[in-house]
Amino acid sequence: MSGLTSFDRLKSAFASAKCTSGSTHNFYLYPARFSPEIARAVIDTFSAQGDWVLDPFMGGGTAIIEGVALSRRMIGVDLNALAHFVAGVRTRPLSVRDQAMIRAWAARVSMAGSESAHKPEPAPHIRNLPRAVKNVVSVALDHAETLLEFPRQRAFARCALLRLGQWGLDCRDHNGPSRRKLARKLPDLTDELLAGLEEFANLCGKAGLRRNEIVGRRLLLCRTAAGLQSDPSLRELHGRPKLIFTSPPYPRVHVLYHRWQVRGRRETPAPYWIAQVPDGYYASHYTGGSRTPTGERGYFSMIRSAFSSVREVMAPDGLVVQLVGFADVRSQLPRYLATMSEAGFEPWRPLWSRERLWRAVPNRKWYAKLKGAVDPSSEVLLFHRPRRVR
């Protein structure tokens, strides 16, 4: 592949305003997702089949999905237990028997969730979660425990319920669906997610991976990237990551990684209850710092610590590619570059790229669009290499 072709592919991916779709990318609408097209173009351009690729801020696993489908060996790291859960489900194929049992579960929930006489086990209080959503999800979780025998089946069911909850709380639907409508939607959503999982498995097959090899091609860690060099899981790897591709949280840009917004306003911790993973942290824990000056200092300290650790685990001749946005480009971009230097990196630019690649963030929520073309509505692709000791 020529350099010009690589640049054209990246520019084309950056210019795309397509909605995230295909494979398992719509399993869960994780906040601030980046485009699968960009992930695929970067991984395909800067790594080879069999290479280790690391995403130290993997979020819902977009890069993990695309990398495995390209026959790379992927390492995903995120301190959010919800992100770790979703990325795991999205990259674990299911057998024909698994799928049949899950479809039977969804059909049973569809009937039971519409019956006013059905009383699920008492659910914990979930702040700001509409009663209809809570009732249907409670019924579905009860049935998952009794009808689904394997953890992988129950995990997929919980992921389907996460998607159902997001559909029910979408801020464009001001009325909110009824319990009956929610229950009847579940089988359709389940079929869509199972079809996406089959598409993912087929893409992996085209890259030469058998179904039983897919899970072994990704290592998912629920932890912070800081101190990653001490993680025992990485000591057992044969080889080091040659490509780091990631999209860290953006400094002082408001993103809810730990809550859902009900109609774009009130917040609910419901996804952690549905996924049955631990929560308990404030927003700043997931974004690296609050939107205050003190929080911004904490954010850059986090970036320095994370990438200092990344430098320790990556190949000496490896490459870091990251998609980053800023609340104030003029002040924060230079500071970000300085922080990367402190972490042991120096800027790098492909010979075929004479300028930085910027793009407008597509498909933003309606309430974000009201602000127009502010700095957080753009993202830049940054390239760094480990600084060589002279």
Phi, psi and omega per residue, in radians:
M1 nan 2.202 -3.120
S2 -1.300 2.784 3.104
G3 -1.051 -0.712 -3.135
L4 -1.079 -0.720 3.120
T5 -1.097 -0.724 3.117
S6 -1.065 -0.802 -3.138
F7 -1.110 -0.734 3.126
D8 -1.084 -0.681 3.135
R9 -1.140 -0.748 3.127
L10 -1.154 -0.737 3.126
K11 -1.111 -0.693 3.122
S12 -1.122 -0.748 3.120
A13 -1.128 -0.674 3.137
F14 -1.185 -0.581 -3.096
A15 -1.375 -0.268 -3.064
S16 -1.194 2.399 3.077
A17 -2.016 0.398 -3.142
K18 -1.119 2.578 2.990
C19 -1.211 2.532 3.101
T20 -1.091 2.148 -3.084
S21 -2.744 3.038 3.093
G22 1.473 2.753 3.134
S23 0.876 -2.319 -3.137
T24 -1.855 0.380 -3.044
H25 -1.245 -0.337 3.122
N26 -1.777 0.255 3.095
F27 -1.022 -0.791 -3.128
Y28 -2.559 2.274 -3.086
L29 -1.463 1.371 -3.096
Y30 -1.179 2.434 -3.091
P31 -1.041 2.504 3.034
A32 1.015 0.649 3.099
R33 -1.136 2.498 2.996
F34 -1.709 2.911 -3.004
S35 -1.216 2.314 3.020
P36 -1.034 -0.537 3.116
E37 -1.086 -0.726 3.125
I38 -1.167 -0.788 3.139
A39 -1.017 -0.821 -3.117
R40 -1.114 -0.754 -3.109
A41 -1.133 -0.754 -3.130
V42 -1.164 -0.838 -3.092
I43 -1.138 -0.714 -3.135
D44 -1.183 -0.593 -3.088
T45 -1.361 -0.691 -2.951
F46 -1.933 0.225 3.062
S47 -2.577 2.927 -3.138
A48 -2.114 2.845 3.112
Q49 -0.969 2.367 -3.134
G50 1.558 -0.245 3.104
D51 -1.170 2.620 2.940
W52 -1.433 2.338 3.083
V53 -2.228 2.326 -3.076
L54 -2.000 2.325 2.974
D55 -2.079 1.770 -3.077
P56 -1.363 -0.106 3.037
F57 -2.335 1.177 -2.887
M58 -1.288 -0.333 -3.084
G59 0.975 -2.325 -3.117
G60 -1.364 -0.005 3.002
G61 1.707 0.407 -3.128
T62 -0.998 -0.842 -3.135
A63 -1.167 -0.582 3.141
I64 -1.116 -0.809 3.135
I65 -1.034 -0.877 -3.091
E66 -1.172 -0.673 -3.135
G67 -1.148 -0.785 3.120
V68 -1.098 -0.697 3.124
A69 -1.168 -0.279 3.051
L70 -1.738 0.207 3.116
S71 1.133 0.577 2.957
R72 -1.605 2.873 3.013
R73 -1.752 2.033 -2.940
M74 -1.879 2.420 3.000
I75 -2.061 2.135 3.110
G76 -2.057 2.333 -3.116
V77 -2.253 2.335 3.030
D78 -2.779 2.439 -3.133
L79 -1.447 -0.113 3.135
N80 -1.538 2.045 -3.116
A81 -1.082 -0.514 3.110
L82 -1.195 -0.739 3.098
A83 -1.070 -0.774 3.138
H84 -1.066 -0.739 3.133
F85 -1.105 -0.865 -3.086
V86 -1.118 -0.779 -3.140
A87 -1.058 -0.628 3.124
G88 -1.162 -0.783 -3.134
V89 -1.154 -0.664 -3.068
R90 -1.222 -0.262 -3.078
T91 -2.122 0.384 3.101
R92 -2.094 1.807 3.112
P93 -1.102 2.701 3.127
L94 -2.044 2.636 3.108
S95 -1.337 2.952 3.084
V96 -1.055 -0.696 3.124
R97 -1.158 -0.729 3.071
D98 -0.975 -0.819 -3.085
Q99 -1.121 -0.695 3.138
A100 -1.119 -0.728 3.140
M101 -1.169 -0.666 3.131
I102 -1.185 -0.706 3.096
R103 -1.125 -0.673 3.097
A104 -1.127 -0.684 3.065
W105 -1.056 -0.831 -3.115
A106 -1.089 -0.707 3.118
A107 -1.132 -0.689 3.130
R108 -1.166 -0.718 3.099
V109 -1.115 -0.658 3.140
S110 -1.044 -0.669 3.107
M111 -1.347 -0.845 -3.071
A112 -1.188 -0.626 -3.117
G113 -1.195 -0.331 3.120
S114 -1.592 -0.130 -3.082
E115 -1.637 2.075 -3.112
S116 -1.128 -0.368 -3.088
A117 -1.371 -0.319 -3.097
H118 -1.283 2.264 3.128
K119 -2.133 1.883 3.127
P120 -1.266 2.970 3.040
E121 -1.049 2.564 -3.119
P122 -0.985 2.256 3.137
A123 -1.699 2.673 3.094
P124 -1.138 2.778 3.088
H125 -1.190 2.156 3.112
I126 -2.018 1.942 -3.029
R127 -1.057 2.310 3.023
N128 1.138 0.254 3.097
L129 -1.558 2.110 3.140
P130 -0.963 2.529 -3.047
R131 -1.016 -0.714 -3.098
A132 -1.072 -0.768 3.140
V133 -1.133 -0.789 -3.120
K134 -1.080 -0.728 -3.119
N135 -1.107 -0.832 -3.108
V136 -1.156 -0.744 3.136
V137 -1.127 -0.685 3.114
S138 -1.066 -0.787 3.088
V139 -1.041 -0.797 -3.084
A140 -1.146 -0.705 3.115
L141 -1.142 -0.680 3.076
D142 -1.035 -0.826 -3.105
H143 -1.199 -0.551 3.113
A144 -1.103 -0.647 -3.135
E145 -1.204 -0.524 -3.078
T146 -1.677 -0.514 -3.040
L147 -1.722 -0.409 -3.059
L148 -1.895 2.131 -2.957
E149 -1.570 -0.402 -3.055
F150 -1.940 2.572 3.123
P151 -0.984 -0.642 -3.129
R152 -1.128 -0.607 3.107
Q153 -1.203 -0.767 -3.134
R154 -1.178 -0.610 3.099
A155 -1.129 -0.749 3.101
F156 -1.085 -0.735 3.135
A157 -1.051 -0.744 3.119
R158 -1.132 -0.620 3.099
C159 -1.157 -0.683 3.077
A160 -1.093 -0.634 3.117
L161 -1.242 -0.578 3.027
L162 -1.052 -0.777 -3.140
R163 -1.159 -0.657 3.093
L164 -1.112 -0.749 3.124
G165 -1.083 -0.731 3.098
Q166 -1.112 -0.717 3.102
W167 -1.069 -0.717 -3.104
G168 -1.253 -0.429 -3.070
L169 -1.855 0.132 -3.131
D170 -0.909 2.297 -3.003
C171 -1.180 -0.208 3.117
R172 -1.431 -0.249 -3.131
D173 -1.758 1.597 -3.021
H174 -1.319 -0.312 3.140
N175 -1.467 -0.616 -3.107
G176 1.417 2.285 -3.106
P177 -1.250 2.661 3.103
S178 -1.329 2.954 3.083
R179 -1.040 -0.741 -3.140
R180 -1.088 -0.753 -3.120
K181 -1.162 -0.695 3.101
L182 -1.099 -0.825 -3.106
A183 -1.083 -0.691 -3.116
R184 -1.312 -0.348 3.111
K185 -1.340 -0.469 -3.014
L186 -1.017 -0.823 3.136
P187 -1.027 -0.674 3.126
D188 -1.143 -0.785 3.116
L189 -1.106 -0.699 3.123
T190 -1.061 -0.780 3.093
D191 -1.049 -0.718 3.137
E192 -1.092 -0.771 -3.110
L193 -1.198 -0.691 3.101
L194 -1.128 -0.660 3.089
A195 -1.129 -0.693 3.090
G196 -1.104 -0.687 3.125
L197 -1.155 -0.664 3.069
E198 -1.145 -0.687 3.096
E199 -1.076 -0.748 3.097
F200 -1.053 -0.817 3.137
A201 -1.073 -0.661 3.123
N202 -1.184 -0.676 3.083
L203 -1.099 -0.712 3.092
C204 -1.117 -0.668 3.109
G205 -1.075 -0.684 3.118
K206 -1.150 -0.452 3.103
A207 -1.531 0.067 3.066
G208 1.680 0.175 -3.138
L209 -1.738 2.254 2.994
R210 -1.348 2.761 -3.085
R211 -0.978 -0.691 -3.097
N212 -1.351 -0.015 3.094
E213 -1.759 -0.217 -2.975
I214 -1.142 -0.862 -3.101
V215 -1.054 -0.608 3.127
G216 -1.227 -0.173 3.128
R217 -1.584 0.020 3.083
R218 -2.410 2.433 3.077
L219 -2.042 2.034 -3.073
L220 -1.959 2.170 -3.089
L221 -2.083 2.254 3.079
C222 -1.690 1.636 -3.074
R223 -2.991 3.001 3.021
T224 -1.376 2.679 3.100
A225 -1.280 -0.387 3.091
A226 -1.140 2.308 -3.108
G227 1.384 0.243 -3.067
L228 -1.059 -0.516 -3.103
Q229 -1.118 -0.297 3.129
S230 -1.667 -0.014 -3.110
D231 -1.252 2.196 -3.095
P232 -1.090 -0.448 -3.129
S233 -1.093 -0.576 -3.081
L234 -1.402 -0.363 -3.137
R235 -1.231 -0.348 -3.084
E236 -1.574 -0.060 -3.099
L237 -1.306 2.567 3.018
H238 -1.704 1.737 -3.085
G239 1.824 2.903 -3.126
R240 -2.056 2.693 3.097
P241 -1.059 2.261 3.098
K242 -1.636 -0.304 3.104
L243 -2.298 2.308 2.967
I244 -1.925 2.020 3.095
F245 -2.206 2.155 -3.022
T246 -2.762 2.951 3.017
S247 -2.397 1.646 -3.106
P248 -1.248 2.922 3.028
P249 -0.977 2.643 -3.110
Y250 -1.661 2.340 -3.051
P251 -1.105 2.193 3.066
R252 1.058 0.446 3.039
V253 -1.843 2.184 -3.029
H254 -1.305 2.001 3.052
V255 -2.414 2.311 3.117
L256 -1.651 1.684 3.089
Y257 -1.485 -0.268 -2.975
H258 -2.065 0.090 -3.084
R259 -2.525 2.768 2.888
W260 -1.751 2.623 3.013
Q261 -1.786 2.238 3.120
V262 -1.554 1.939 -3.097
R263 0.998 0.609 3.053
G264 1.335 0.175 -3.060
R265 -2.286 -1.488 -3.043
R266 -1.156 2.553 -3.087
E267 -1.818 2.509 3.102
T268 -2.352 2.435 3.083
P269 -1.495 0.329 -3.034
A270 -0.904 -0.660 -3.059
P271 -1.041 -0.534 -3.133
Y272 -1.286 -0.606 3.056
W273 -1.142 -0.760 -3.118
I274 -1.156 -0.806 -3.115
A275 -1.321 -0.272 -3.119
Q276 1.040 0.848 3.063
V277 -2.210 2.732 -3.049
P278 -1.273 2.542 3.048
D279 -2.229 -2.499 3.053
G280 1.867 0.083 -3.118
Y281 -1.897 2.783 3.076
Y282 -1.445 2.929 -3.094
A283 -1.000 -0.658 -3.078
S284 -1.110 -0.409 3.103
H285 -1.128 -0.619 -3.069
Y286 -1.576 -0.330 -3.111
T287 -1.824 -0.053 3.125
G288 1.536 -0.102 -3.142
G289 2.841 2.712 3.128
S290 -1.293 3.137 -3.133
R291 -1.575 0.443 3.071
T292 -1.769 2.874 3.057
P293 -0.971 -0.686 3.095
T294 -1.124 -0.733 3.102
G295 -1.102 -0.619 3.113
E296 -1.150 -0.703 3.085
R297 -1.096 -0.730 3.082
G298 -1.082 -0.642 3.124
Y299 -1.080 -0.857 -3.099
F300 -1.212 -0.503 3.019
S301 -1.134 -0.704 3.098
M302 -1.110 -0.772 3.133
I303 -1.077 -0.746 3.130
R304 -1.088 -0.785 -3.131
S305 -1.144 -0.759 -3.106
A306 -1.093 -0.844 -3.066
F307 -1.367 -0.386 2.979
S308 -1.098 -0.710 3.095
S309 -1.224 -0.698 3.096
V310 -1.018 -0.709 -3.140
R311 -1.075 -0.561 -3.129
E312 -1.261 -0.482 -3.051
V313 -1.758 -0.265 -3.075
M314 -1.534 2.877 3.093
A315 -1.131 2.492 -3.108
P316 -1.018 -0.497 3.129
D317 -1.796 0.344 -3.098
G318 -1.328 3.096 -3.075
L319 -2.285 2.435 3.038
V320 -1.905 2.139 3.056
V321 -2.126 2.203 -3.110
Q322 -2.466 2.518 3.120
L323 -1.787 2.057 -3.011
V324 -2.323 2.547 3.021
G325 -2.195 2.853 -3.049
F326 -2.432 2.565 3.032
A327 -1.262 -0.550 3.125
D328 -2.473 1.674 -3.034
V329 -1.049 -0.728 -3.030
R330 -1.041 -0.704 -3.109
S331 -1.641 -0.583 -2.986
Q332 -1.528 -0.566 3.131
L333 -1.101 -0.836 3.069
P334 -1.037 -0.666 3.130
R335 -1.167 -0.646 3.107
Y336 -1.128 -0.788 3.132
L337 -1.101 -0.667 3.096
A338 -1.148 -0.656 3.121
T339 -1.164 -0.690 3.072
M340 -1.094 -0.640 3.076
S341 -1.123 -0.727 3.106
E342 -1.101 -0.524 3.135
A343 -1.412 -0.059 3.075
G344 1.799 0.396 -3.109
F345 -2.101 2.768 3.033
E346 -2.262 2.563 -3.135
P347 -1.055 2.576 3.099
W348 -2.455 2.574 3.126
R349 -2.412 2.263 3.087
P350 -1.001 2.579 -3.117
L351 -1.032 -0.504 -3.082
W352 -1.532 0.026 -3.118
S353 -2.013 1.955 -3.122
R354 -1.657 -0.150 3.134
E355 -2.516 2.796 3.077
R356 -1.214 2.576 3.104
L357 -1.602 2.046 3.064
W358 -1.995 2.675 3.045
R359 -2.623 2.652 3.010
A360 -1.382 2.399 3.141
V361 -1.255 2.069 -3.104
P362 -1.473 2.864 2.974
N363 0.978 0.786 3.132
R364 -1.389 2.723 3.107
K365 -1.065 2.656 -3.053
W366 -1.040 -0.612 -3.082
Y367 -1.337 -0.364 3.039
A368 -1.368 -0.569 -3.124
K369 -1.147 -0.391 -3.119
L370 -1.061 -0.464 -3.088
K371 -1.421 -0.246 3.100
G372 1.373 -2.675 -3.011
A373 -1.489 1.194 3.048
V374 -1.527 2.940 -3.081
D375 -0.948 -0.753 -3.119
P376 -1.129 -0.127 3.127
S377 -1.522 0.105 3.120
S378 -2.206 2.684 3.104
E379 -2.316 2.661 3.139
V380 -2.231 2.554 3.092
L381 -1.711 2.086 -3.102
L382 -1.913 2.478 3.123
F383 -2.081 2.325 3.080
H384 -2.455 2.642 2.978
R385 -2.173 2.672 3.048
P386 -0.996 2.342 3.130
R387 -1.260 2.249 -3.131
R388 -1.406 2.413 3.112
V389 -1.338 2.148 -3.105
R390 -1.728 nan nan
